[in-house]
Amino acid sequence: MIRREDYQYLRKLNDFRFFSIEEFDKIVGQMERRKVPKGHILFFEGDKRDKLFLVTSGYFKVEQTDQTGSFIYTDFIRHETIFPYGGMFTDEVYHFSVVAMTDVTYYYLPTDLFEEFSANNPKQMIHLYSKLSRLLELHELRVRNMITSSASERVIQFLAILLIEMGDDNNQLPFQLTALDIASMSGTTRETVSHVLSKLKKEKRVESKNKYLTFIDRDYFLKHT
């Protein structure tokens, strides 16, 4: 059951505010709130795409693999937005896996009901289109950075994107990040990442404590986006 405070919180979110009260009530009537520990698998690549999710605290990591089982794509889920948007109205299965990087609190809701009410609502469709456009813009930026010939520059550019997307008010990433994670997301090796991070620390650009990164020189990274 969704509590009264949950109902009021959800109604104010952009993903729901264009629905009528009747539609919103039907969606909320099938929503559930869950809390899971770090390491929990939300779903696997290839699972039936029958639920959408909304994170309120903690962080999930998106992982997509190739046929060898090596990670070829990694991303992070932001708060207060429904995911996954990719495949909406078309796909029957999830195209990536999602794992909790921290303890996570989230809601889930039925995909079919959300899509049905969205498809008949022009304002909601404009909202969804704008969010997909934003996602496309970010992915285009990541692709552009990935074709940079300098591996060191790719690492710095990726860190800059993370700062913009996930950094808190203190310019710190709110989750632990390993050199292997950064290597996977920047298309380089763990050795290169370690070398770049060491250099950035010596130059007082970043600090790292228990794998939590803090960006000391924010302007330096913004120049690399």
PyRosetta script that sets phi, psi and omega in degrees:
from pyrosetta import init, pose_from_sequence

init()
pose = pose_from_sequence("MIRREDYQYLRKLNDFRFFSIEEFDKIVGQMERRKVPKGHILFFEGDKRDKLFLVTSGYFKVEQTDQTGSFIYTDFIRHETIFPYGGMFTDEVYHFSVVAMTDVTYYYLPTDLFEEFSANNPKQMIHLYSKLSRLLELHELRVRNMITSSASERVIQFLAILLIEMGDDNNQLPFQLTALDIASMSGTTRETVSHVLSKLKKEKRVESKNKYLTFIDRDYFLKHT")
pose.set_psi(1, 142.4)
pose.set_omega(1, 176.1)
pose.set_phi(2, -90.8)
pose.set_psi(2, 126.8)
pose.set_omega(2, -179.6)
pose.set_phi(3, -72.2)
pose.set_psi(3, 164.6)
pose.set_omega(3, -179.7)
pose.set_phi(4, -57.7)
pose.set_psi(4, -44.1)
pose.set_omega(4, -180.0)
pose.set_phi(5, -66.1)
pose.set_psi(5, -32.0)
pose.set_omega(5, 174.9)
pose.set_phi(6, -65.4)
pose.set_psi(6, -43.8)
pose.set_omega(6, -179.5)
pose.set_phi(7, -58.8)
pose.set_psi(7, -47.3)
pose.set_omega(7, -178.8)
pose.set_phi(8, -66.1)
pose.set_psi(8, -39.2)
pose.set_omega(8, 178.0)
pose.set_phi(9, -62.8)
pose.set_psi(9, -47.6)
pose.set_omega(9, -176.3)
pose.set_phi(10, -66.9)
pose.set_psi(10, -37.7)
pose.set_omega(10, -177.1)
pose.set_phi(11, -61.9)
pose.set_psi(11, -28.4)
pose.set_omega(11, -177.3)
pose.set_phi(12, -82.5)
pose.set_psi(12, -13.7)
pose.set_omega(12, -177.5)
pose.set_phi(13, -73.4)
pose.set_psi(13, 145.8)
pose.set_omega(13, -177.7)
pose.set_phi(14, -59.3)
pose.set_psi(14, -31.7)
pose.set_omega(14, -177.7)
pose.set_phi(15, -68.3)
pose.set_psi(15, -14.8)
pose.set_omega(15, -176.9)
pose.set_phi(16, -121.4)
pose.set_psi(16, -16.0)
pose.set_omega(16, -167.8)
pose.set_phi(17, -70.3)
pose.set_psi(17, -15.5)
pose.set_omega(17, 179.6)
pose.set_phi(18, -89.5)
pose.set_psi(18, -7.2)
pose.set_omega(18, 176.6)
pose.set_phi(19, -77.5)
pose.set_psi(19, 151.2)
pose.set_omega(19, 172.6)
pose.set_phi(20, -68.9)
pose.set_psi(20, 164.0)
pose.set_omega(20, 178.5)
pose.set_phi(21, -59.4)
pose.set_psi(21, -40.5)
pose.set_omega(21, -179.4)
pose.set_phi(22, -63.1)
pose.set_psi(22, -44.5)
pose.set_omega(22, 179.1)
pose.set_phi(23, -65.5)
pose.set_psi(23, -45.1)
pose.set_omega(23, -179.7)
pose.set_phi(24, -60.7)
pose.set_psi(24, -42.6)
pose.set_omega(24, -179.8)
pose.set_phi(25, -62.6)
pose.set_psi(25, -37.5)
pose.set_omega(25, 178.5)
pose.set_phi(26, -66.8)
pose.set_psi(26, -39.4)
pose.set_omega(26, 177.8)
pose.set_phi(27, -66.2)
pose.set_psi(27, -48.6)
pose.set_omega(27, -178.8)
pose.set_phi(28, -61.6)
pose.set_psi(28, -33.6)
pose.set_omega(28, 179.7)
pose.set_phi(29, -61.9)
pose.set_psi(29, -19.8)
pose.set_omega(29, 179.3)
pose.set_phi(30, -112.6)
pose.set_psi(30, 11.0)
pose.set_omega(30, 178.6)
pose.set_phi(31, -90.2)
pose.set_psi(31, 152.4)
pose.set_omega(31, 175.4)
pose.set_phi(32, -134.9)
pose.set_psi(32, 150.2)
pose.set_omega(32, 177.3)
pose.set_phi(33, -108.0)
pose.set_psi(33, 133.4)
pose.set_omega(33, -177.1)
pose.set_phi(34, -133.5)
pose.set_psi(34, 153.4)
pose.set_omega(34, 171.2)
pose.set_phi(35, -128.3)
pose.set_psi(35, 127.4)
pose.set_omega(35, -175.9)
pose.set_phi(36, -128.4)
pose.set_psi(36, 154.1)
pose.set_omega(36, -178.6)
pose.set_phi(37, -83.9)
pose.set_psi(37, 165.1)
pose.set_omega(37, 174.8)
pose.set_phi(38, -54.5)
pose.set_psi(38, 136.5)
pose.set_omega(38, -179.4)
pose.set_phi(39, 93.9)
pose.set_psi(39, -9.6)
pose.set_omega(39, 179.5)
pose.set_phi(40, -65.8)
pose.set_psi(40, 134.2)
pose.set_omega(40, 176.7)
pose.set_phi(41, -90.7)
pose.set_psi(41, 117.0)
pose.set_omega(41, -179.7)
pose.set_phi(42, -73.9)
pose.set_psi(42, -47.4)
pose.set_omega(42, 173.1)
pose.set_phi(43, -161.7)
pose.set_psi(43, 161.5)
pose.set_omega(43, 179.9)
pose.set_phi(44, -104.5)
pose.set_psi(44, 154.2)
pose.set_omega(44, 171.7)
pose.set_phi(45, -56.6)
pose.set_psi(45, 128.8)
pose.set_omega(45, -179.1)
pose.set_phi(46, 97.5)
pose.set_psi(46, -11.7)
pose.set_omega(46, 176.0)
pose.set_phi(47, -68.0)
pose.set_psi(47, 154.6)
pose.set_omega(47, 178.5)
pose.set_phi(48, -60.4)
pose.set_psi(48, 132.8)
pose.set_omega(48, -176.4)
pose.set_phi(49, -88.8)
pose.set_psi(49, 73.1)
pose.set_omega(49, -175.2)
pose.set_phi(50, -110.4)
pose.set_psi(50, -1.8)
pose.set_omega(50, 179.8)
pose.set_phi(51, -134.1)
pose.set_psi(51, 147.6)
pose.set_omega(51, 168.6)
pose.set_phi(52, -112.2)
pose.set_psi(52, 157.2)
pose.set_omega(52, -172.4)
pose.set_phi(53, -132.8)
pose.set_psi(53, 153.5)
pose.set_omega(53, 178.6)
pose.set_phi(54, -140.6)
pose.set_psi(54, 117.3)
pose.set_omega(54, -176.3)
pose.set_phi(55, -88.8)
pose.set_psi(55, 134.9)
pose.set_omega(55, 176.7)
pose.set_phi(56, -111.8)
pose.set_psi(56, -26.5)
pose.set_omega(56, 175.3)
pose.set_phi(57, -152.6)
pose.set_psi(57, 147.6)
pose.set_omega(57, -176.6)
pose.set_phi(58, 85.8)
pose.set_psi(58, -177.1)
pose.set_omega(58, -174.0)
pose.set_phi(59, -140.9)
pose.set_psi(59, 136.8)
pose.set_omega(59, 171.1)
pose.set_phi(60, -103.6)
pose.set_psi(60, 150.7)
pose.set_omega(60, 175.0)
pose.set_phi(61, -115.8)
pose.set_psi(61, 133.4)
pose.set_omega(61, 177.0)
pose.set_phi(62, -89.7)
pose.set_psi(62, 133.0)
pose.set_omega(62, 177.8)
pose.set_phi(63, -133.2)
pose.set_psi(63, 130.2)
pose.set_omega(63, 175.9)
pose.set_phi(64, -125.1)
pose.set_psi(64, 137.4)
pose.set_omega(64, -174.0)
pose.set_phi(65, -118.3)
pose.set_psi(65, 160.9)
pose.set_omega(65, 172.7)
pose.set_phi(66, -96.9)
pose.set_psi(66, -171.1)
pose.set_omega(66, -175.2)
pose.set_phi(67, -67.2)
pose.set_psi(67, -20.7)
pose.set_omega(67, -179.8)
pose.set_phi(68, -85.1)
pose.set_psi(68, -10.1)
pose.set_omega(68, -177.9)
pose.set_phi(69, 90.9)
pose.set_psi(69, 3.1)
pose.set_omega(69, 177.8)
pose.set_phi(70, -82.6)
pose.set_psi(70, 141.5)
pose.set_omega(70, 179.3)
pose.set_phi(71, -70.9)
pose.set_psi(71, 128.1)
pose.set_omega(71, 178.5)
pose.set_phi(72, -117.1)
pose.set_psi(72, -7.4)
pose.set_omega(72, 179.8)
pose.set_phi(73, -152.9)
pose.set_psi(73, 134.4)
pose.set_omega(73, 177.8)
pose.set_phi(74, -139.6)
pose.set_psi(74, 140.5)
pose.set_omega(74, 178.3)
pose.set_phi(75, -151.8)
pose.set_psi(75, 174.7)
pose.set_omega(75, -177.3)
pose.set_phi(76, -128.2)
pose.set_psi(76, 148.8)
pose.set_omega(76, -176.8)
pose.set_phi(77, -94.5)
pose.set_psi(77, 128.1)
pose.set_omega(77, 178.5)
pose.set_phi(78, -85.1)
pose.set_psi(78, 161.9)
pose.set_omega(78, -179.4)
pose.set_phi(79, -78.1)
pose.set_psi(79, 155.4)
pose.set_omega(79, 169.9)
pose.set_phi(80, 60.0)
pose.set_psi(80, 33.1)
pose.set_omega(80, 173.5)
pose.set_phi(81, -143.8)
pose.set_psi(81, 139.6)
pose.set_omega(81, -179.0)
pose.set_phi(82, -72.0)
pose.set_psi(82, 143.5)
pose.set_omega(82, 173.6)
pose.set_phi(83, -144.5)
pose.set_psi(83, 158.7)
pose.set_omega(83, -5.0)
pose.set_phi(84, -86.7)
pose.set_psi(84, 142.6)
pose.set_omega(84, 175.0)
pose.set_phi(85, -84.8)
pose.set_psi(85, -32.1)
pose.set_omega(85, 178.6)
pose.set_phi(86, -59.0)
pose.set_psi(86, 131.5)
pose.set_omega(86, 179.5)
pose.set_phi(87, 88.4)
pose.set_psi(87, 1.2)
pose.set_omega(87, -179.4)
pose.set_phi(88, -61.5)
pose.set_psi(88, 134.2)
pose.set_omega(88, -179.7)
pose.set_phi(89, 76.2)
pose.set_psi(89, -6.1)
pose.set_omega(89, -174.6)
pose.set_phi(90, -128.5)
pose.set_psi(90, -45.6)
pose.set_omega(90, -169.3)
pose.set_phi(91, -88.7)
pose.set_psi(91, 147.1)
pose.set_omega(91, 179.6)
pose.set_phi(92, -100.4)
pose.set_psi(92, -15.5)
pose.set_omega(92, -179.1)
pose.set_phi(93, -131.4)
pose.set_psi(93, 160.4)
pose.set_omega(93, 175.0)
pose.set_phi(94, -77.7)
pose.set_psi(94, 143.4)
pose.set_omega(94, -178.1)
pose.set_phi(95, -102.3)
pose.set_psi(95, 11.3)
pose.set_omega(95, 176.4)
pose.set_phi(96, -156.3)
pose.set_psi(96, 169.5)
pose.set_omega(96, 175.9)
pose.set_phi(97, -104.7)
pose.set_psi(97, 156.6)
pose.set_omega(97, -179.9)
pose.set_phi(98, -132.4)
pose.set_psi(98, 127.4)
pose.set_omega(98, -178.7)
pose.set_phi(99, -127.3)
pose.set_psi(99, 144.7)
pose.set_omega(99, -180.0)
pose.set_phi(100, -76.0)
pose.set_psi(100, 124.8)
pose.set_omega(100, 175.7)
pose.set_phi(101, -85.4)
pose.set_psi(101, -21.0)
pose.set_omega(101, 178.4)
pose.set_phi(102, -140.7)
pose.set_psi(102, 179.6)
pose.set_omega(102, 166.3)
pose.set_phi(103, -63.0)
pose.set_psi(103, 136.4)
pose.set_omega(103, -173.3)
pose.set_phi(104, -131.2)
pose.set_psi(104, 137.5)
pose.set_omega(104, 170.0)
pose.set_phi(105, -111.5)
pose.set_psi(105, 131.5)
pose.set_omega(105, -176.5)
pose.set_phi(106, -150.8)
pose.set_psi(106, 163.6)
pose.set_omega(106, 170.4)
pose.set_phi(107, -108.6)
pose.set_psi(107, 152.9)
pose.set_omega(107, 168.7)
pose.set_phi(108, -130.0)
pose.set_psi(108, 153.0)
pose.set_omega(108, -177.4)
pose.set_phi(109, -146.0)
pose.set_psi(109, 159.4)
pose.set_omega(109, -177.5)
pose.set_phi(110, -72.3)
pose.set_psi(110, 130.5)
pose.set_omega(110, -179.9)
pose.set_phi(111, -61.3)
pose.set_psi(111, -45.3)
pose.set_omega(111, -172.7)
pose.set_phi(112, -62.3)
pose.set_psi(112, -38.3)
pose.set_omega(112, -179.1)
pose.set_phi(113, -69.6)
pose.set_psi(113, -43.4)
pose.set_omega(113, 178.8)
pose.set_phi(114, -62.1)
pose.set_psi(114, -43.0)
pose.set_omega(114, -179.7)
pose.set_phi(115, -68.3)
pose.set_psi(115, -39.0)
pose.set_omega(115, -179.5)
pose.set_phi(116, -61.9)
pose.set_psi(116, -47.8)
pose.set_omega(116, -178.9)
pose.set_phi(117, -71.6)
pose.set_psi(117, -31.0)
pose.set_omega(117, 179.0)
pose.set_phi(118, -69.9)
pose.set_psi(118, -41.9)
pose.set_omega(118, -174.7)
pose.set_phi(119, -62.1)
pose.set_psi(119, -26.5)
pose.set_omega(119, -178.2)
pose.set_phi(120, -101.3)
pose.set_psi(120, 17.1)
pose.set_omega(120, -175.1)
pose.set_phi(121, -131.1)
pose.set_psi(121, 100.3)
pose.set_omega(121, -176.8)
pose.set_phi(122, -54.9)
pose.set_psi(122, -41.9)
pose.set_omega(122, -179.6)
pose.set_phi(123, -65.2)
pose.set_psi(123, -39.3)
pose.set_omega(123, 178.5)
pose.set_phi(124, -66.5)
pose.set_psi(124, -39.3)
pose.set_omega(124, 179.9)
pose.set_phi(125, -67.2)
pose.set_psi(125, -37.3)
pose.set_omega(125, 175.5)
pose.set_phi(126, -63.4)
pose.set_psi(126, -41.4)
pose.set_omega(126, 177.6)
pose.set_phi(127, -60.6)
pose.set_psi(127, -47.2)
pose.set_omega(127, 179.5)
pose.set_phi(128, -63.0)
pose.set_psi(128, -40.8)
pose.set_omega(128, 179.5)
pose.set_phi(129, -62.4)
pose.set_psi(129, -42.3)
pose.set_omega(129, -179.5)
pose.set_phi(130, -65.0)
pose.set_psi(130, -35.8)
pose.set_omega(130, 178.7)
pose.set_phi(131, -70.4)
pose.set_psi(131, -40.1)
pose.set_omega(131, 177.2)
pose.set_phi(132, -65.7)
pose.set_psi(132, -35.6)
pose.set_omega(132, 177.5)
pose.set_phi(133, -63.7)
pose.set_psi(133, -40.4)
pose.set_omega(133, 178.0)
pose.set_phi(134, -64.6)
pose.set_psi(134, -42.7)
pose.set_omega(134, 177.2)
pose.set_phi(135, -62.0)
pose.set_psi(135, -41.2)
pose.set_omega(135, 179.0)
pose.set_phi(136, -63.0)
pose.set_psi(136, -41.6)
pose.set_omega(136, 178.6)
pose.set_phi(137, -59.6)
pose.set_psi(137, -43.7)
pose.set_omega(137, 179.6)
pose.set_phi(138, -66.3)
pose.set_psi(138, -39.7)
pose.set_omega(138, 179.5)
pose.set_phi(139, -69.9)
pose.set_psi(139, -34.0)
pose.set_omega(139, 175.4)
pose.set_phi(140, -64.0)
pose.set_psi(140, -38.5)
pose.set_omega(140, 177.1)
pose.set_phi(141, -63.9)
pose.set_psi(141, -42.0)
pose.set_omega(141, 179.3)
pose.set_phi(142, -66.1)
pose.set_psi(142, -40.5)
pose.set_omega(142, 178.5)
pose.set_phi(143, -63.8)
pose.set_psi(143, -42.9)
pose.set_omega(143, 178.6)
pose.set_phi(144, -60.1)
pose.set_psi(144, -41.3)
pose.set_omega(144, 179.4)
pose.set_phi(145, -68.5)
pose.set_psi(145, -32.8)
pose.set_omega(145, -177.5)
pose.set_phi(146, -68.4)
pose.set_psi(146, -23.8)
pose.set_omega(146, -178.7)
pose.set_phi(147, -91.1)
pose.set_psi(147, 2.8)
pose.set_omega(147, 173.3)
pose.set_phi(148, -64.5)
pose.set_psi(148, 130.6)
pose.set_omega(148, -174.2)
pose.set_phi(149, -67.2)
pose.set_psi(149, -30.7)
pose.set_omega(149, -178.2)
pose.set_phi(150, -81.0)
pose.set_psi(150, 118.3)
pose.set_omega(150, 179.4)
pose.set_phi(151, -63.9)
pose.set_psi(151, -38.1)
pose.set_omega(151, 179.5)
pose.set_phi(152, -63.5)
pose.set_psi(152, -40.7)
pose.set_omega(152, 179.3)
pose.set_phi(153, -66.6)
pose.set_psi(153, -35.4)
pose.set_omega(153, 178.0)
pose.set_phi(154, -62.8)
pose.set_psi(154, -39.6)
pose.set_omega(154, 179.2)
pose.set_phi(155, -63.6)
pose.set_psi(155, -45.9)
pose.set_omega(155, -179.0)
pose.set_phi(156, -64.6)
pose.set_psi(156, -42.1)
pose.set_omega(156, 179.2)
pose.set_phi(157, -64.3)
pose.set_psi(157, -39.7)
pose.set_omega(157, 178.5)
pose.set_phi(158, -65.1)
pose.set_psi(158, -42.4)
pose.set_omega(158, 177.6)
pose.set_phi(159, -61.5)
pose.set_psi(159, -37.0)
pose.set_omega(159, 178.2)
pose.set_phi(160, -62.9)
pose.set_psi(160, -42.3)
pose.set_omega(160, 178.6)
pose.set_phi(161, -64.2)
pose.set_psi(161, -42.3)
pose.set_omega(161, 177.6)
pose.set_phi(162, -60.9)
pose.set_psi(162, -41.5)
pose.set_omega(162, 178.5)
pose.set_phi(163, -59.2)
pose.set_psi(163, -46.1)
pose.set_omega(163, -178.3)
pose.set_phi(164, -65.4)
pose.set_psi(164, -43.7)
pose.set_omega(164, -173.2)
pose.set_phi(165, -83.8)
pose.set_psi(165, -35.6)
pose.set_omega(165, -169.7)
pose.set_phi(166, -123.5)
pose.set_psi(166, -8.4)
pose.set_omega(166, -178.2)
pose.set_phi(167, -65.8)
pose.set_psi(167, 142.8)
pose.set_omega(167, 178.8)
pose.set_phi(168, -89.9)
pose.set_psi(168, -169.7)
pose.set_omega(168, -176.5)
pose.set_phi(169, -64.8)
pose.set_psi(169, -21.0)
pose.set_omega(169, 178.8)
pose.set_phi(170, -98.2)
pose.set_psi(170, 14.8)
pose.set_omega(170, -179.3)
pose.set_phi(171, 58.4)
pose.set_psi(171, 35.8)
pose.set_omega(171, 177.4)
pose.set_phi(172, -115.4)
pose.set_psi(172, 142.7)
pose.set_omega(172, 173.4)
pose.set_phi(173, -76.9)
pose.set_psi(173, 133.7)
pose.set_omega(173, -172.8)
pose.set_phi(174, -83.5)
pose.set_psi(174, 13.3)
pose.set_omega(174, 178.3)
pose.set_phi(175, -145.4)
pose.set_psi(175, 160.4)
pose.set_omega(175, 178.4)
pose.set_phi(176, -73.8)
pose.set_psi(176, 143.5)
pose.set_omega(176, -178.1)
pose.set_phi(177, -136.6)
pose.set_psi(177, 123.5)
pose.set_omega(177, -179.5)
pose.set_phi(178, -92.4)
pose.set_psi(178, 164.0)
pose.set_omega(178, 176.7)
pose.set_phi(179, -61.7)
pose.set_psi(179, -33.1)
pose.set_omega(179, 178.9)
pose.set_phi(180, -67.4)
pose.set_psi(180, -39.2)
pose.set_omega(180, 176.1)
pose.set_phi(181, -59.7)
pose.set_psi(181, -48.3)
pose.set_omega(181, -178.2)
pose.set_phi(182, -64.6)
pose.set_psi(182, -39.0)
pose.set_omega(182, 179.1)
pose.set_phi(183, -62.7)
pose.set_psi(183, -43.1)
pose.set_omega(183, 179.7)
pose.set_phi(184, -62.4)
pose.set_psi(184, -40.8)
pose.set_omega(184, -174.8)
pose.set_phi(185, -82.3)
pose.set_psi(185, -18.2)
pose.set_omega(185, -180.0)
pose.set_phi(186, -108.6)
pose.set_psi(186, 4.2)
pose.set_omega(186, 175.2)
pose.set_phi(187, 65.7)
pose.set_psi(187, 42.3)
pose.set_omega(187, 178.7)
pose.set_phi(188, -142.1)
pose.set_psi(188, -165.8)
pose.set_omega(188, -176.8)
pose.set_phi(189, -99.8)
pose.set_psi(189, 160.2)
pose.set_omega(189, 177.5)
pose.set_phi(190, -63.2)
pose.set_psi(190, -34.4)
pose.set_omega(190, 179.4)
pose.set_phi(191, -63.6)
pose.set_psi(191, -42.3)
pose.set_omega(191, 178.6)
pose.set_phi(192, -63.8)
pose.set_psi(192, -43.1)
pose.set_omega(192, 179.4)
pose.set_phi(193, -61.0)
pose.set_psi(193, -44.7)
pose.set_omega(193, -180.0)
pose.set_phi(194, -61.5)
pose.set_psi(194, -40.1)
pose.set_omega(194, 178.5)
pose.set_phi(195, -64.4)
pose.set_psi(195, -45.1)
pose.set_omega(195, -178.6)
pose.set_phi(196, -65.6)
pose.set_psi(196, -44.3)
pose.set_omega(196, 179.8)
pose.set_phi(197, -62.9)
pose.set_psi(197, -39.8)
pose.set_omega(197, 177.9)
pose.set_phi(198, -60.8)
pose.set_psi(198, -42.9)
pose.set_omega(198, 179.4)
pose.set_phi(199, -65.5)
pose.set_psi(199, -43.0)
pose.set_omega(199, -179.9)
pose.set_phi(200, -64.6)
pose.set_psi(200, -35.4)
pose.set_omega(200, 177.8)
pose.set_phi(201, -67.6)
pose.set_psi(201, -43.7)
pose.set_omega(201, 179.6)
pose.set_phi(202, -62.7)
pose.set_psi(202, -33.8)
pose.set_omega(202, 179.8)
pose.set_phi(203, -84.9)
pose.set_psi(203, 3.0)
pose.set_omega(203, 179.7)
pose.set_phi(204, 62.4)
pose.set_psi(204, 35.5)
pose.set_omega(204, 175.9)
pose.set_phi(205, -89.0)
pose.set_psi(205, -35.0)
pose.set_omega(205, -179.6)
pose.set_phi(206, -139.7)
pose.set_psi(206, 161.1)
pose.set_omega(206, 170.2)
pose.set_phi(207, -127.3)
pose.set_psi(207, 151.2)
pose.set_omega(207, 178.1)
pose.set_phi(208, -136.6)
pose.set_psi(208, 126.7)
pose.set_omega(208, 177.7)
pose.set_phi(209, -137.4)
pose.set_psi(209, 119.8)
pose.set_omega(209, -178.2)
pose.set_phi(210, 54.5)
pose.set_psi(210, 36.7)
pose.set_omega(210, 177.9)
pose.set_phi(211, 71.9)
pose.set_psi(211, 12.2)
pose.set_omega(211, 172.4)
pose.set_phi(212, -96.4)
pose.set_psi(212, 122.4)
pose.set_omega(212, -178.1)
pose.set_phi(213, -92.4)
pose.set_psi(213, 134.6)
pose.set_omega(213, 171.6)
pose.set_phi(214, -120.1)
pose.set_psi(214, 129.5)
pose.set_omega(214, -179.1)
pose.set_phi(215, -91.1)
pose.set_psi(215, 110.5)
pose.set_omega(215, -178.6)
pose.set_phi(216, -79.7)
pose.set_psi(216, -43.0)
pose.set_omega(216, -177.8)
pose.set_phi(217, -106.7)
pose.set_psi(217, 80.8)
pose.set_omega(217, -176.7)
pose.set_phi(218, -59.2)
pose.set_psi(218, -43.4)
pose.set_omega(218, -176.7)
pose.set_phi(219, -60.4)
pose.set_psi(219, -35.2)
pose.set_omega(219, 179.6)
pose.set_phi(220, -59.1)
pose.set_psi(220, -43.9)
pose.set_omega(220, -177.7)
pose.set_phi(221, -74.9)
pose.set_psi(221, -37.0)
pose.set_omega(221, -179.8)
pose.set_phi(222, -62.1)
pose.set_psi(222, -27.6)
pose.set_omega(222, 177.8)
pose.set_phi(223, -70.4)
pose.set_psi(223, -13.5)
pose.set_omega(223, -177.1)
pose.set_phi(224, -101.8)
pose.set_psi(224, 11.3)
pose.set_omega(224, 177.5)
pose.set_phi(225, -99.2)
pose.dump_pdb("model.pdb")
